[in-house]
């Protein structure tokens, strides 16, 4: 599965890898990359959650 995020006019493609459902390190790495590219930081993600009620 490929996820596409558009952030500040930049399109980012993420492919979590074939072990995405069984490897915790892959899931964490993918999640942190998603947060960075979507919200800028974990604090940015939390601010969005608090302001909009979803992440």
Residue pairs with C-beta under 8 A, 6 or more apart in sequence:
1 15
1 16
2 13
2 14
2 15
3 13
3 14
3 16
3 34
4 11
4 12
4 13
4 14
5 11
5 12
5 14
5 34
5 37
5 38
6 12
7 37
7 38
12 37
14 30
14 33
14 34
14 37
16 26
16 27
16 30
17 23
17 26
17 30
19 26
20 26
20 27
20 30
35 41
35 42
35 44
35 45
38 45
39 45
39 47
39 48
45 55
48 55
49 55
